[in-house]
């Protein structure tokens, strides 16, 4: 169980990197009319980061309790 939590947490943190990279490559710019171009990648980055950190911390806590 703890190993699965850690694996899912690390996979989620890997998805943070891909989401952030997608945001930087494709979006995050101001167009000619002065409108900020945002995408779904930015909120996904924060969601995956929170999930990844929580799962890794939970797996560490469960390891220390045992």
N, C-alpha and C positions, 0 to 999 in steps of 0.2 A: 504494500500500500504506500509506504513512504517513498519507495523508489519511483512508483508511478506518479506520485505528486511532484516529485522533483523533475521527472522527465517532462511532464505536462507544463510545469513552470518554466523550464528551460526552453521548451518549444514555443511557449507563449512569448518569452523574451526574444527568441529568434524572429518571431512574427513582428515584434516591435521594430526590429531593425529593417525588415522588409517594408513595413508600412511607412516608416520614416523616410526610407530611401525613395519609395514611390511618391511621397508627398514632395520631396525635394526635387525629384526629376521632372514630374509632370505638372505640379501645381505650386502654390505658394508664391505667386507673382502678382503684380498689379498690371492690369491690361491698359490699353490706350485710353479708355474712358475713366480710369482711376478706380476701377472696381477690383477689390481683392479677390483673387481666384483661389478658392479653397475646395477641398474634396472630402470624401469620407475617410481618407487615409489618416488625417490628423486625429479625429476622435478615436479611430481604431487603435492608433498608437497608444493613446492614454489608457484605453480600456485593456489592451493586451499587457501594458506595463503594470497596471494595478493588479491584474489577475496573475501575471507571472511572479511578481514580487510576493504576493500573498501566498501563492502555492509553494514557492521555494522556502519562505519563512515558516510556513506550516510544516513542511517536511523536516526542516531543521529542528523545530520545536519537538516534533514527534520523535526524532532521533535522540534527542537529549533526554527525553522523559524515560526512554527505555534503557 
